[in-house]
Amino acid sequence: FVASELARGGVGGEVLPLFVPNDVSPTGPRMADLDASFARLMALIPETPPYALPGCHAPEGAVRTWLSFEGAAPLAGDSGAVERWTKRGVRVFGLVHTSDNVLATSSGDAKKATTGLTDAGRELVREIHRAGGVLDVSHASDAAADEMIRISLSDHLPVVATHSDARALTPHPRNLTDDQIRGIARSGGVVGVNLHSRFLAGTRRATLADVVRHVRYLIQVGGIEHVAIGSDLEGDIRPPRGLESARAVPR
């Protein structure tokens, strides 16, 4: 987003994903790929006002940034990886993206997952919580999301869905069940409303009314304190008409 769009949209902070596509190598994302993504972002942020680097004091008019993972498989088995990445500014950890990995099952798999986290996934969750990180259930299968919510509630720590909608309104496996919405709310976390038309309205192009419908439903089920904006505008989505960029967020 250019500075003028962020300013017009009233954006004061943004979560930036260190996303690496699964086809980057025959074995999927590697630690070197995450390092390269981080290096590119750290070079771009200072050159792209009004963004501020993660952890830096943000002057008036700047946009604060936090980093996240959409798929954390390269961290598996590396006992110091979570601490290293939190020091770099990562605060939100999505274990899985659109395909199952060594940590968890994905909502993107054609078959409904009967298992959630792997042993490696549970160990990584413990490390994330010890380091003060927050789990993100977006993209996780129901089994994996339910398990992450249960662990977070047991540890008395928040869990989030950075960019997901309500399945009761649009029956897509990427969307959340009512029980998942309530669990996230009980943990003190938030659900970020995703602006992708497929998740808002199924096969048709979504409208602003569809966004409002999902927001109102999430408020009804989870409470207004637990609803956020998780636009996914950088994620090659099909946005609703009239909400194609950050400048339209005030609508």
DRENDO-1510 file (C-alpha; in Angstrom, 1 decimal, always signed):
<recs>
REC; n; res; u; v; w
REC; 1; PHE; +0.0; +0.0; +0.0 .
REC; 2; VAL; +1.2; +3.5; -0.8 .
REC; 3; ALA; +1.4; +6.0; +2.1 .
REC; 4; SER; -1.6; +8.0; +0.9 .
REC; 5; GLU; -3.8; +4.9; +0.9 .
REC; 6; LEU; -2.8; +4.0; +4.5 .
REC; 7; ALA; -3.3; +7.6; +5.7 .
REC; 8; ARG; -6.7; +7.8; +4.1 .
REC; 9; GLY; -7.6; +4.4; +5.6 .
REC; 10; GLY; -6.7; +5.5; +9.1 .
REC; 11; VAL; -4.3; +2.5; +9.4 .
REC; 12; GLY; -2.0; +2.8; +12.4 .
REC; 13; GLY; -0.6; -0.7; +12.6 .
REC; 14; GLU; -0.3; -3.7; +10.3 .
REC; 15; VAL; +0.8; -7.4; +10.6 .
REC; 16; LEU; +3.2; -8.3; +7.8 .
REC; 17; PRO; +3.4; -12.1; +7.0 .
REC; 18; LEU; +6.8; -13.6; +6.2 .
REC; 19; PHE; +5.1; -15.9; +3.7 .
REC; 20; VAL; +7.0; -18.4; +1.6 .
REC; 21; PRO; +5.0; -20.5; -1.0 .
REC; 22; ASN; +5.0; -24.3; -0.6 .
REC; 23; ASP; +6.5; -24.8; -4.0 .
REC; 24; VAL; +9.7; -22.9; -3.2 .
REC; 25; SER; +11.5; -26.2; -3.1 .
REC; 26; PRO; +10.6; -29.9; -3.4 .
REC; 27; THR; +10.5; -30.2; +0.4 .
REC; 28; GLY; +8.6; -26.9; +0.9 .
REC; 29; PRO; +9.8; -23.8; +2.7 .
REC; 30; ARG; +13.2; -23.9; +4.4 .
REC; 31; MET; +14.8; -21.7; +7.1 .
REC; 32; ALA; +16.9; -20.1; +4.4 .
REC; 33; ASP; +13.7; -19.0; +2.6 .
REC; 34; LEU; +12.3; -17.4; +5.8 .
REC; 35; ASP; +15.6; -15.6; +6.3 .
REC; 36; ALA; +15.5; -14.3; +2.8 .
REC; 37; SER; +11.9; -13.1; +3.2 .
REC; 38; PHE; +12.8; -11.3; +6.4 .
REC; 39; ALA; +15.8; -9.7; +4.8 .
REC; 40; ARG; +13.7; -8.4; +1.9 .
REC; 41; LEU; +11.1; -7.0; +4.2 .
REC; 42; MET; +13.7; -5.3; +6.5 .
REC; 43; ALA; +15.1; -3.6; +3.4 .
REC; 44; LEU; +11.7; -2.5; +2.0 .
REC; 45; ILE; +10.2; -1.1; +5.2 .
REC; 46; PRO; +12.6; +1.9; +5.6 .
REC; 47; GLU; +12.1; +2.7; +1.9 .
REC; 48; THR; +8.3; +2.6; +2.2 .
REC; 49; PRO; +7.0; +5.4; +4.4 .
REC; 50; PRO; +5.0; +5.5; +6.6 .
REC; 51; TYR; +6.0; +2.0; +7.8 .
REC; 52; ALA; +8.1; +1.7; +10.9 .
REC; 53; LEU; +10.4; -1.3; +11.6 .
REC; 54; PRO; +9.1; -3.9; +14.0 .
REC; 55; GLY; +9.9; -3.0; +17.7 .
REC; 56; CYS; +10.8; +0.6; +16.8 .
REC; 57; HIS; +9.1; +3.7; +18.3 .
REC; 58; ALA; +6.6; +4.9; +15.7 .
REC; 59; PRO; +6.4; +8.6; +15.3 .
REC; 60; GLU; +3.2; +10.4; +14.7 .
REC; 61; GLY; +1.6; +9.3; +11.4 .
REC; 62; ALA; +3.8; +6.2; +11.1 .
REC; 63; VAL; +2.4; +2.7; +10.7 .
REC; 64; ARG; +3.6; +0.2; +13.3 .
REC; 65; THR; +4.5; -3.3; +12.1 .
REC; 66; TRP; +4.6; -6.8; +13.6 .
REC; 67; LEU; +5.7; -9.9; +11.7 .
REC; 68; SER; +3.9; -13.2; +11.4 .
REC; 69; PHE; +4.4; -16.7; +9.9 .
REC; 70; GLU; +1.9; -18.4; +7.6 .
REC; 71; GLY; +3.5; -21.8; +7.9 .
REC; 72; ALA; +6.2; -22.4; +10.4 .
REC; 73; ALA; +7.5; -25.8; +9.4 .
REC; 74; PRO; +11.2; -24.7; +9.1 .
REC; 75; LEU; +11.1; -24.1; +12.9 .
REC; 76; ALA; +10.4; -27.7; +13.7 .
REC; 77; GLY; +13.2; -29.4; +15.7 .
REC; 78; ASP; +15.2; -26.2; +16.2 .
REC; 79; SER; +15.0; -25.4; +19.9 .
REC; 80; GLY; +16.2; -21.9; +19.6 .
REC; 81; ALA; +14.3; -20.8; +16.5 .
REC; 82; VAL; +11.2; -19.3; +18.2 .
REC; 83; GLU; +13.3; -17.1; +20.5 .
REC; 84; ARG; +15.4; -15.9; +17.5 .
REC; 85; TRP; +12.4; -15.0; +15.5 .
REC; 86; THR; +10.6; -13.2; +18.3 .
REC; 87; LYS; +13.7; -11.1; +18.7 .
REC; 88; ARG; +13.4; -10.2; +15.1 .
REC; 89; GLY; +9.8; -9.0; +15.5 .
REC; 90; VAL; +7.6; -12.1; +14.9 .
REC; 91; ARG; +4.7; -12.1; +17.3 .
REC; 92; VAL; +2.1; -14.2; +15.5 .
REC; 93; PHE; +2.8; -17.9; +14.5 .
REC; 94; GLY; +0.6; -19.7; +12.0 .
REC; 95; LEU; +1.8; -23.3; +12.0 .
REC; 96; VAL; +0.4; -24.3; +8.7 .
REC; 97; HIS; -0.7; -22.8; +5.3 .
REC; 98; THR; -2.6; -24.5; +2.6 .
REC; 99; SER; -1.0; -27.9; +2.8 .
REC; 100; ASP; -0.3; -30.3; +5.8 .
REC; 101; ASN; +3.2; -30.0; +7.1 .
REC; 102; VAL; +5.3; -31.6; +9.9 .
REC; 103; LEU; +3.5; -29.4; +12.5 .
REC; 104; ALA; -0.2; -29.6; +11.7 .
REC; 105; THR; -2.9; -30.4; +9.3 .
REC; 106; SER; -4.4; -27.8; +7.0 .
REC; 107; SER; -7.9; -26.7; +6.1 .
REC; 108; GLY; -6.7; -26.7; +2.5 .
REC; 109; ASP; -6.4; -30.5; +2.3 .
REC; 110; ALA; -9.1; -32.1; +0.2 .
REC; 111; LYS; -9.9; -34.7; +2.9 .
REC; 112; LYS; -11.2; -33.7; +6.3 .
REC; 113; ALA; -8.4; -34.0; +8.7 .
REC; 114; THR; -8.8; -36.5; +11.6 .
REC; 115; THR; -5.7; -35.4; +13.3 .
REC; 116; GLY; -4.6; -31.9; +14.4 .
REC; 117; LEU; -1.1; -31.2; +15.7 .
REC; 118; THR; +1.8; -33.5; +15.4 .
REC; 119; ASP; +4.2; -34.1; +18.3 .
REC; 120; ALA; +6.6; -31.6; +16.7 .
REC; 121; GLY; +3.7; -29.2; +16.4 .
REC; 122; ARG; +2.8; -29.5; +20.1 .
REC; 123; GLU; +6.5; -29.0; +21.1 .
REC; 124; LEU; +6.6; -25.8; +18.9 .
REC; 125; VAL; +3.4; -24.5; +20.5 .
REC; 126; ARG; +5.1; -24.9; +23.9 .
REC; 127; GLU; +8.1; -22.9; +22.7 .
REC; 128; ILE; +5.9; -20.2; +21.2 .
REC; 129; HIS; +4.0; -19.7; +24.4 .
REC; 130; ARG; +7.2; -19.7; +26.4 .
REC; 131; ALA; +8.6; -16.9; +24.1 .
REC; 132; GLY; +5.4; -14.8; +24.4 .
REC; 133; GLY; +4.2; -15.5; +20.9 .
REC; 134; VAL; +0.6; -15.9; +19.8 .
REC; 135; LEU; -0.8; -18.8; +17.8 .
REC; 136; ASP; -2.8; -18.1; +14.6 .
REC; 137; VAL; -5.4; -20.8; +13.7 .
REC; 138; SER; -6.1; -19.3; +10.2 .
REC; 139; HIS; -5.4; -22.0; +7.6 .
REC; 140; ALA; -5.4; -24.8; +10.2 .
REC; 141; SER; -7.8; -27.8; +9.9 .
REC; 142; ASP; -10.6; -28.0; +12.4 .
REC; 143; ALA; -8.7; -30.6; +14.4 .
REC; 144; ALA; -5.6; -28.5; +14.5 .
REC; 145; ALA; -7.4; -25.3; +15.3 .
REC; 146; ASP; -9.4; -26.9; +18.1 .
REC; 147; GLU; -6.2; -28.3; +19.6 .
REC; 148; MET; -4.4; -24.9; +19.5 .
REC; 149; ILE; -7.4; -23.2; +21.1 .
REC; 150; ARG; -7.5; -25.8; +23.9 .
REC; 151; ILE; -3.8; -25.5; +24.6 .
REC; 152; SER; -4.0; -21.7; +24.6 .
REC; 153; LEU; -7.0; -21.7; +27.0 .
REC; 154; SER; -5.1; -24.2; +29.3 .
REC; 155; ASP; -2.0; -21.9; +29.2 .
REC; 156; HIS; -4.2; -18.8; +29.8 .
REC; 157; LEU; -2.8; -17.1; +26.7 .
REC; 158; PRO; -4.6; -15.6; +23.7 .
REC; 159; VAL; -5.0; -17.3; +20.4 .
REC; 160; VAL; -6.1; -15.5; +17.2 .
REC; 161; ALA; -7.4; -16.1; +13.7 .
REC; 162; THR; -5.7; -13.3; +11.8 .
REC; 163; HIS; -7.8; -13.6; +8.6 .
REC; 164; SER; -10.9; -15.8; +8.8 .
REC; 165; ASP; -14.7; -15.4; +8.6 .
REC; 166; ALA; -17.8; -17.2; +10.0 .
REC; 167; ARG; -18.6; -20.6; +8.7 .
REC; 168; ALA; -22.2; -20.3; +9.8 .
REC; 169; LEU; -22.6; -17.7; +7.1 .
REC; 170; THR; -20.3; -19.1; +4.4 .
REC; 171; PRO; -19.6; -22.8; +4.7 .
REC; 172; HIS; -16.0; -22.8; +3.7 .
REC; 173; PRO; -13.3; -24.9; +5.6 .
REC; 174; ARG; -11.2; -21.8; +6.0 .
REC; 175; ASN; -13.9; -20.1; +8.0 .
REC; 176; LEU; -14.4; -20.6; +11.8 .
REC; 177; THR; -17.1; -22.6; +13.6 .
REC; 178; ASP; -19.1; -20.9; +16.3 .
REC; 179; ASP; -17.3; -23.0; +18.9 .
REC; 180; GLN; -13.9; -21.8; +17.5 .
REC; 181; ILE; -15.0; -18.2; +17.6 .
REC; 182; ARG; -16.2; -18.6; +21.2 .
REC; 183; GLY; -12.9; -20.3; +22.2 .
REC; 184; ILE; -10.8; -17.5; +20.6 .
REC; 185; ALA; -12.9; -14.9; +22.5 .
REC; 186; ARG; -12.5; -16.8; +25.8 .
REC; 187; SER; -8.8; -16.8; +25.4 .
REC; 188; GLY; -8.7; -13.0; +24.9 .
REC; 189; GLY; -7.8; -13.2; +21.3 .
REC; 190; VAL; -9.4; -11.8; +18.1 .
REC; 191; VAL; -10.8; -12.9; +14.8 .
REC; 192; GLY; -9.6; -10.7; +11.9 .
REC; 193; VAL; -12.4; -10.4; +9.2 .
REC; 194; ASN; -11.0; -11.6; +5.9 .
REC; 195; LEU; -12.0; -9.6; +2.8 .
REC; 196; HIS; -11.7; -12.5; +0.3 .
REC; 197; SER; -15.0; -12.9; -1.6 .
REC; 198; ARG; -14.8; -16.7; -1.5 .
REC; 199; PHE; -14.9; -16.7; +2.4 .
REC; 200; LEU; -17.5; -13.9; +2.6 .
REC; 201; ALA; -20.0; -14.9; -0.1 .
REC; 202; GLY; -19.1; -18.2; -1.7 .
REC; 203; THR; -18.9; -18.2; -5.5 .
REC; 204; ARG; -20.1; -14.6; -6.1 .
REC; 205; ARG; -18.3; -11.3; -5.7 .
REC; 206; ALA; -18.7; -10.0; -2.2 .
REC; 207; THR; -20.1; -6.6; -1.3 .
REC; 208; LEU; -19.7; -4.3; +1.7 .
REC; 209; ALA; -22.9; -5.7; +3.0 .
REC; 210; ASP; -21.3; -9.2; +3.2 .
REC; 211; VAL; -18.4; -7.8; +5.2 .
REC; 212; VAL; -20.8; -6.1; +7.6 .
REC; 213; ARG; -22.8; -9.3; +7.9 .
REC; 214; HIS; -19.8; -11.3; +9.0 .
REC; 215; VAL; -18.6; -8.5; +11.4 .
REC; 216; ARG; -22.0; -8.5; +13.1 .
REC; 217; TYR; -22.2; -12.2; +13.3 .
REC; 218; LEU; -18.7; -12.4; +14.9 .
REC; 219; ILE; -19.7; -9.7; +17.4 .
REC; 220; GLN; -22.9; -11.7; +18.2 .
REC; 221; VAL; -21.0; -14.9; +18.8 .
REC; 222; GLY; -17.7; -13.7; +20.3 .
REC; 223; GLY; -18.2; -10.2; +21.5 .
REC; 224; ILE; -17.1; -6.9; +20.0 .
REC; 225; GLU; -13.8; -6.8; +21.8 .
REC; 226; HIS; -12.8; -9.9; +19.9 .
REC; 227; VAL; -13.4; -8.8; +16.3 .
REC; 228; ALA; -10.6; -7.2; +14.2 .
REC; 229; ILE; -9.7; -6.5; +10.5 .
REC; 230; GLY; -7.7; -9.2; +8.8 .
REC; 231; SER; -8.1; -7.9; +5.3 .
REC; 232; ASP; -5.6; -10.3; +3.5 .
REC; 233; LEU; -5.3; -7.6; +0.8 .
REC; 234; GLU; -1.7; -8.6; +0.2 .
REC; 235; GLY; -2.8; -12.2; -0.3 .
REC; 236; ASP; -3.9; -12.1; -3.9 .
REC; 237; ILE; -7.6; -12.2; -2.8 .
REC; 238; ARG; -10.7; -11.2; -4.7 .
REC; 239; PRO; -11.9; -8.3; -2.5 .
REC; 240; PRO; -15.5; -7.0; -2.2 .
REC; 241; ARG; -16.5; -4.3; -4.6 .
REC; 242; GLY; -15.6; -0.9; -3.1 .
REC; 243; LEU; -13.0; -2.4; -0.7 .
REC; 244; GLU; -10.1; -3.0; -3.1 .
REC; 245; SER; -7.5; -1.2; -1.0 .
REC; 246; ALA; -6.7; +0.1; +2.5 .
REC; 247; ARG; -8.1; +3.6; +1.7 .
REC; 248; ALA; -11.6; +2.0; +1.7 .
REC; 249; VAL; -11.3; +0.5; +5.2 .
REC; 250; PRO; -13.3; +3.4; +6.9 .
REC; 251; ARG; -16.3; +2.3; +5.0 .
</recs>
